[in-house]
Amino acid sequence: MENHNKEVLFINARIYTPDRIIEQGFLRISDGIIKEIDTMNNLSNKDENVQRGITIINLRGQFLIPGFIDVHVHGGGGFDVMSGRPEDIEGMSIYHASNGTTTFLATTLTAESETIKQALRAVKVAMQKGTAGASVAGVHLEGPFLNPICCGAQNPAHICAPSLEALKLFQECSGDTIALLTIAPEMPGAMDMIRYAVSQGITVSIGHSAASYEVVQQAVKLGARQITHLFNGMNPLHHREPGVPGAGLIIDELAVELICDHIHVHPDLIGMVFRTKPVDKVLLITDCMLASGLADGQYQLGELPVIMKEGQVRLCNSDGSLGSLAGSCLTMDKALTQAMKATSLPIEHILPALTINPARQVGLDKHKGSIELGKDADLVVLNEHWQVMSTFVKGCNVYRL
């Protein structure tokens, strides 16, 4: 349900700002922008607000937090980025808004070149039209420039060596909306692609990779700044060869994505990452695929058959057995609560990993990622059980429980 009023006033809210928690606060929105944040004691002209037709929302002590930003999501609610249909981008925007996401990067999979191009065109159309739920900030191109020995649920038949010509064609099809690129830096031509992508303002993430620690260091010198789903789709940590996971933990320039469903990564490792990395270098993602929100059963991840059962999504082998993990059915609100459980940290310590940290990684932090004056009014209302009650994108109510 959208609210088209130009001015909205939240009152009696517990507001999470970057530097404090306002226990009894109000927040004023005008034309989708945060204009005023303060305590209820300093709210003046209450009667005048009503007379001017301002929409007043009394949160009665509920939590008002920044909207979640998911930089790695393939689908959800039965909708799939790789379908090549703009209506699927629309559908997943509505589905993820119901779980507190206000901004996301539509994330591709390894596939035939034309299939990827069709998906990119669909994202471009959806962005131009605008979505009814979470806003689409661009594309995360995950594949096809990966290492086939670490492909996970990426189709190895379509993995290829990094090619500047191919990336430029993808850029063109996307309308220059590729914001994040996952690449295996050890593949032939990868360093040239990293250098080029960085020059184009694309954030480079290392993933589906068996790179040595030294190769990752070289990629960081060229501008790589992220690790795609840390611990998943990469060589294991070894005490004589830290590899990609060791580099993610050791090198402060690298932000690391985490899938906090307690399936992809052990809860105690999640806690270790939060203790080890700088506070602004942990990103919670969903890696969610189309089956999220649907009943257990068989689905498709790109061209590959998968089974979703009891919270896990796995490849379905030709003999009927289950293979490797194939994305997730995680949502960002669940990632928040699972991370709080794994770390025993309060919500204010975890929130940056779902909000300002991902915003900063892909250049959205001037307008999104925190509750501050002048920023977009991308907001989520949570109850005392951390359940999403309402979601607002630029001040418009796009979800209400």
C-alpha positions as CSV (number, residue, x, y, z in Angstrom):
1,M,0.0,0.0,0.0
2,E,1.6,3.3,-1.1
3,N,1.3,6.6,0.8
4,H,1.5,9.4,-1.7
5,N,1.2,12.2,0.9
6,K,4.1,14.6,0.5
7,E,4.7,14.8,4.3
8,V,4.7,12.0,6.9
9,L,5.4,12.3,10.6
10,F,6.3,9.2,12.7
11,I,5.8,9.8,16.4
12,N,6.5,7.8,19.6
13,A,9.2,5.8,17.8
14,R,12.4,4.2,19.0
15,I,14.7,5.5,16.2
16,Y,18.1,4.0,15.3
17,T,20.4,6.7,14.0
18,P,24.1,6.2,13.3
19,D,25.2,7.8,16.6
20,R,22.4,7.2,19.1
21,I,19.1,5.5,19.8
22,I,16.2,8.0,20.3
23,E,14.0,6.2,22.8
24,Q,10.9,8.5,22.3
25,G,11.4,10.2,19.0
26,F,9.7,11.6,16.0
27,L,10.8,11.7,12.3
28,R,9.5,13.9,9.6
29,I,9.5,13.1,5.9
30,S,8.9,15.5,3.1
31,D,8.8,14.5,-0.6
32,G,10.5,11.2,0.4
33,I,13.4,12.8,2.2
34,I,14.2,12.8,5.9
35,K,13.8,16.3,7.1
36,E,13.7,16.2,10.9
37,I,14.6,13.8,13.6
38,D,14.3,14.6,17.3
39,T,12.8,13.6,20.6
40,M,9.0,13.9,21.2
41,N,9.7,16.7,23.8
42,N,10.9,18.9,20.9
43,L,7.9,18.2,18.6
44,S,6.1,21.5,18.3
45,N,2.9,22.6,16.5
46,K,1.1,19.2,16.9
47,D,-2.3,20.6,16.0
48,E,-0.8,22.5,13.0
49,N,0.6,19.2,11.7
50,V,-2.9,17.7,11.6
51,Q,-4.4,20.8,10.0
52,R,-1.8,20.8,7.2
53,G,-2.8,17.3,6.2
54,I,0.4,15.6,7.3
55,T,0.1,11.9,7.6
56,I,0.8,11.0,11.3
57,I,1.9,7.5,12.1
58,N,2.0,6.6,15.8
59,L,4.5,3.8,16.3
60,R,3.7,3.4,20.0
61,G,7.3,2.5,21.0
62,Q,8.1,0.3,18.0
63,F,11.5,0.3,16.4
64,L,12.2,2.6,13.4
65,I,15.3,1.4,11.5
66,P,17.0,2.0,8.2
67,G,15.7,-0.2,5.4
68,F,17.8,-3.2,4.5
69,I,20.1,-3.2,1.4
70,D,20.7,-6.6,-0.2
71,V,23.6,-6.6,-2.7
72,H,23.3,-10.3,-3.5
73,V,19.8,-11.6,-4.3
74,H,18.7,-13.8,-7.2
75,G,15.0,-13.9,-6.6
76,G,12.3,-14.8,-4.2
77,G,8.5,-15.3,-3.9
78,G,8.5,-17.4,-7.1
79,F,10.3,-14.6,-9.1
80,D,13.8,-15.0,-10.7
81,V,16.2,-12.4,-12.1
82,M,17.3,-14.8,-14.8
83,S,13.8,-15.2,-16.2
84,G,14.5,-12.1,-18.4
85,R,11.1,-10.7,-17.5
86,P,10.8,-7.2,-16.0
87,E,7.7,-8.4,-14.1
88,D,9.9,-10.8,-12.1
89,I,12.0,-7.9,-10.9
90,E,8.8,-6.2,-9.9
91,G,7.6,-9.3,-8.1
92,M,10.8,-9.9,-6.1
93,S,10.8,-6.2,-5.2
94,I,7.4,-6.6,-3.5
95,Y,8.4,-9.9,-1.9
96,H,11.6,-8.7,-0.3
97,A,10.0,-5.4,0.8
98,S,7.7,-7.5,3.0
99,N,10.9,-8.7,4.7
100,G,12.3,-5.2,5.2
101,T,14.5,-4.8,2.1
102,T,14.2,-1.3,0.6
103,T,17.0,-1.5,-1.9
104,F,18.7,-4.4,-3.8
105,L,21.0,-5.4,-6.5
106,A,19.4,-7.8,-9.0
107,T,22.0,-10.6,-9.1
108,T,22.6,-12.8,-12.1
109,L,23.9,-16.4,-12.5
110,T,26.3,-18.0,-14.9
111,A,24.4,-18.8,-18.1
112,E,24.6,-18.5,-21.9
113,S,25.7,-15.0,-22.9
114,E,22.3,-14.2,-24.5
115,T,20.4,-15.4,-21.4
116,I,22.5,-13.0,-19.2
117,K,21.9,-10.2,-21.6
118,Q,18.2,-10.8,-21.6
119,A,18.2,-10.7,-17.8
120,L,20.2,-7.4,-17.8
121,R,17.8,-5.8,-20.2
122,A,14.9,-6.8,-18.0
123,V,16.5,-5.3,-15.0
124,K,17.1,-2.1,-17.0
125,V,13.4,-1.9,-18.0
126,A,12.3,-2.5,-14.4
127,M,14.6,0.2,-13.1
128,Q,13.4,2.7,-15.7
129,K,9.7,1.9,-14.9
130,G,10.2,1.8,-11.1
131,T,9.1,-0.9,-8.8
132,A,6.2,-1.1,-6.4
133,G,8.4,-2.6,-3.6
134,A,12.1,-2.3,-2.9
135,S,14.0,-0.2,-5.3
136,V,16.5,-1.7,-7.7
137,A,19.9,0.1,-7.4
138,G,21.5,-1.9,-10.2
139,V,23.0,-5.3,-11.1
140,H,25.3,-7.7,-9.3
141,L,27.0,-9.7,-12.1
142,E,27.8,-13.0,-10.5
143,G,29.3,-15.1,-13.3
144,P,30.3,-16.1,-15.8
145,F,33.9,-15.0,-15.0
146,L,34.5,-17.6,-12.2
147,N,36.7,-20.6,-11.5
148,P,34.8,-23.9,-12.5
149,I,36.4,-25.8,-9.7
150,C,34.6,-23.5,-7.2
151,C,31.4,-23.1,-9.2
152,G,29.0,-24.3,-6.6
153,A,25.5,-23.9,-8.0
154,Q,26.8,-21.9,-11.0
155,N,26.5,-23.9,-14.2
156,P,30.1,-25.0,-15.2
157,A,29.1,-25.4,-18.8
158,H,28.9,-21.6,-19.2
159,I,31.8,-20.4,-17.1
160,C,34.3,-18.6,-19.2
161,A,37.6,-16.7,-18.9
162,P,37.3,-13.0,-18.2
163,S,36.8,-11.0,-21.4
164,L,36.7,-7.2,-21.5
165,E,34.6,-7.4,-24.7
166,A,32.0,-9.6,-23.0
167,L,31.8,-7.3,-19.9
168,K,31.4,-4.2,-22.1
169,L,28.5,-5.9,-23.9
170,F,26.9,-6.8,-20.6
171,Q,27.4,-3.2,-19.5
172,E,25.7,-2.0,-22.6
173,C,22.7,-4.3,-22.2
174,S,22.3,-3.3,-18.6
175,G,22.3,0.4,-19.4
176,D,25.5,0.8,-17.4
177,T,23.8,-0.4,-14.2
178,I,26.3,-3.1,-13.2
179,A,27.3,-2.0,-9.7
180,L,29.0,-5.1,-8.4
181,L,31.1,-7.8,-10.2
182,T,32.1,-11.1,-8.8
183,I,35.2,-12.5,-10.4
184,A,37.8,-15.2,-9.7
185,P,41.1,-13.2,-9.9
186,E,43.3,-16.3,-10.7
187,M,41.6,-16.8,-14.1
188,P,43.4,-15.6,-17.3
189,G,42.5,-12.0,-18.0
190,A,41.0,-11.4,-14.6
191,M,43.5,-8.7,-13.5
192,D,42.8,-6.7,-16.7
193,M,39.0,-7.0,-16.0
194,I,39.4,-5.9,-12.4
195,R,41.4,-2.8,-13.5
196,Y,38.8,-1.9,-16.1
197,A,35.8,-2.5,-13.8
198,V,37.3,-0.3,-11.1
199,S,37.9,2.4,-13.7
200,Q,34.2,2.2,-14.5
201,G,33.0,2.6,-10.9
202,I,32.1,-1.0,-10.6
203,T,32.8,-2.6,-7.2
204,V,34.8,-5.8,-7.6
205,S,34.2,-8.8,-5.4
206,I,36.3,-11.9,-5.3
207,G,34.2,-15.1,-5.4
208,H,33.8,-18.6,-6.7
209,S,37.6,-18.7,-6.6
210,A,40.5,-20.8,-5.6
211,A,43.0,-17.9,-5.7
212,S,46.1,-17.9,-3.5
213,Y,46.5,-15.3,-0.8
214,E,49.1,-13.6,-3.0
215,V,46.7,-13.4,-6.0
216,V,44.0,-11.8,-3.8
217,Q,46.6,-9.3,-2.6
218,Q,47.3,-8.4,-6.2
219,A,43.6,-8.0,-6.9
220,V,43.2,-5.7,-3.9
221,K,46.1,-3.5,-5.2
222,L,44.1,-3.1,-8.4
223,G,41.0,-2.1,-6.5
224,A,39.1,-5.3,-5.6
225,R,37.2,-4.5,-2.4
226,Q,34.9,-7.3,-1.5
227,I,34.5,-11.1,-1.0
228,T,31.4,-12.8,-2.3
229,H,29.7,-15.0,0.4
230,L,32.7,-15.6,2.6
231,F,33.6,-19.3,3.1
232,N,31.2,-20.5,0.3
233,G,32.4,-21.1,-3.2
234,M,36.1,-20.9,-2.5
235,N,39.1,-22.8,-1.4
236,P,39.1,-23.7,2.4
237,L,41.3,-21.8,4.9
238,H,44.6,-23.5,5.4
239,H,47.3,-22.5,7.9
240,R,50.0,-22.5,5.2
241,E,47.8,-21.0,2.5
242,P,45.2,-18.5,3.7
243,G,43.6,-18.4,0.2
244,V,40.5,-16.4,-0.4
245,P,38.8,-16.8,3.0
246,G,42.0,-16.0,4.9
247,A,42.5,-12.9,2.7
248,G,38.9,-11.8,3.5
249,L,39.6,-12.1,7.2
250,I,43.0,-10.5,7.2
251,I,42.9,-7.7,4.6
252,D,41.1,-4.8,6.0
253,E,40.3,-3.2,2.6
254,L,38.1,-6.2,1.9
255,A,34.4,-6.2,3.0
256,V,33.0,-9.7,3.3
257,E,29.5,-11.0,2.5
258,L,27.9,-13.5,4.9
259,I,24.9,-15.7,4.4
260,C,23.5,-15.8,8.0
261,D,21.1,-18.7,7.7
262,H,23.2,-20.9,10.0
263,I,23.4,-23.4,7.1
264,H,26.0,-21.8,4.8
265,V,28.2,-20.7,7.7
266,H,28.5,-22.1,11.3
267,P,27.1,-19.6,13.8
268,D,30.3,-19.5,15.8
269,L,32.2,-18.5,12.6
270,I,29.7,-15.7,12.1
271,G,30.6,-14.5,15.5
272,M,34.3,-14.7,14.8
273,V,33.9,-12.6,11.6
274,F,32.1,-9.9,13.5
275,R,34.9,-9.9,16.1
276,T,37.7,-10.0,13.5
277,K,36.7,-7.6,10.7
278,P,36.4,-3.8,11.0
279,V,32.9,-2.9,11.9
280,D,32.2,-1.4,8.5
281,K,33.4,-4.4,6.5
282,V,30.8,-7.0,7.2
283,L,27.8,-7.3,4.8
284,L,24.8,-9.5,5.4
285,I,23.3,-10.8,2.2
286,T,20.5,-13.3,1.4
287,D,21.8,-15.0,-1.8
288,C,18.1,-15.8,-2.0
289,M,16.6,-17.6,-5.0
290,L,13.1,-17.8,-6.4
291,A,11.8,-20.6,-4.1
292,S,12.0,-18.4,-0.9
293,G,8.5,-18.0,0.5
294,L,7.2,-21.0,-1.3
295,A,6.5,-24.6,-0.3
296,D,9.2,-27.2,-0.1
297,G,9.8,-28.9,-3.5
298,Q,11.7,-29.0,-6.7
299,Y,12.6,-25.7,-8.4
300,Q,15.1,-24.3,-10.9
301,L,18.2,-22.2,-10.2
302,G,19.0,-20.9,-13.7
303,E,19.2,-24.1,-15.7
304,L,19.9,-26.4,-12.8
305,P,17.3,-28.3,-10.8
306,V,17.3,-27.8,-7.1
307,I,15.4,-29.1,-4.1
308,M,14.2,-26.8,-1.3
309,K,13.5,-28.7,2.0
310,E,13.4,-27.5,5.6
311,G,15.2,-24.2,4.9
312,Q,17.9,-25.6,2.6
313,V,18.2,-25.3,-1.1
314,R,20.5,-27.9,-2.8
315,L,21.3,-29.0,-6.3
316,C,19.4,-32.1,-7.4
317,N,21.9,-34.6,-9.0
318,S,20.9,-36.8,-11.9
319,D,20.6,-39.8,-9.6
320,G,18.2,-38.0,-7.4
321,S,20.7,-37.3,-4.6
322,L,21.3,-33.9,-3.2
323,G,24.4,-31.9,-4.1
324,S,25.9,-28.7,-3.0
325,L,24.0,-25.7,-1.5
326,A,22.3,-23.7,-4.2
327,G,21.6,-20.2,-2.9
328,S,19.2,-19.8,0.0
329,C,15.6,-19.1,1.0
330,L,16.9,-16.5,3.5
331,T,15.4,-13.0,3.8
332,M,17.1,-10.0,5.3
333,D,14.9,-9.8,8.4
334,K,15.9,-13.4,9.2
335,A,19.5,-12.6,8.5
336,L,19.3,-9.8,11.1
337,T,17.9,-12.1,13.9
338,Q,20.2,-15.0,13.0
339,A,23.2,-12.7,13.2
340,M,22.1,-11.3,16.6
341,K,21.7,-14.9,17.8
342,A,25.1,-16.0,16.5
343,T,27.0,-13.1,17.9
344,S,24.9,-12.2,21.1
345,L,25.3,-8.6,19.9
346,P,22.5,-6.0,20.2
347,I,20.6,-4.9,17.1
348,E,22.5,-1.6,16.8
349,H,25.8,-3.5,16.4
350,I,24.4,-5.7,13.6
351,L,22.3,-3.1,11.7
352,P,25.2,-1.5,9.8
353,A,25.9,-4.9,8.1
354,L,22.5,-4.8,6.5
355,T,22.3,-1.0,5.9
356,I,25.1,1.5,5.7
357,N,27.9,-1.0,5.0
358,P,26.4,-2.4,1.8
359,A,25.3,1.1,0.8
360,R,28.9,2.3,1.1
361,Q,30.3,-0.7,-0.8
362,V,28.3,0.2,-3.9
363,G,28.2,3.9,-3.6
364,L,24.7,4.5,-2.3
365,D,25.7,5.9,1.1
366,K,25.1,9.5,0.3
367,H,21.3,8.8,0.0
368,K,20.7,5.5,1.7
369,G,21.7,3.2,4.5
370,S,21.1,5.2,7.6
371,I,18.5,7.5,9.3
372,E,20.0,10.9,8.7
373,L,18.8,14.3,7.6
374,G,18.7,14.7,3.8
375,K,18.7,10.9,3.1
376,D,16.0,8.9,1.4
377,A,13.2,7.9,3.8
378,D,13.9,4.2,3.3
379,L,12.6,2.9,6.7
380,V,11.4,-0.3,8.4
381,V,9.1,-0.6,11.4
382,L,9.9,-3.6,13.7
383,N,7.9,-4.8,16.7
384,E,9.4,-6.0,19.9
385,H,10.0,-9.5,18.4
386,W,12.0,-8.0,15.5
387,Q,9.1,-8.7,13.1
388,V,8.7,-6.4,10.1
389,M,5.4,-4.4,10.5
390,S,5.9,-1.9,7.7
391,T,8.3,-0.9,5.0
392,F,8.7,2.5,3.5
393,V,10.7,3.4,0.3
394,K,11.3,7.1,-0.1
395,G,8.5,7.7,2.3
396,C,6.0,5.5,0.5
397,N,4.4,2.7,2.4
398,V,5.2,-0.4,0.2
399,Y,4.4,-3.0,2.8
400,R,2.2,-3.3,5.9
401,L,1.6,-6.4,7.9
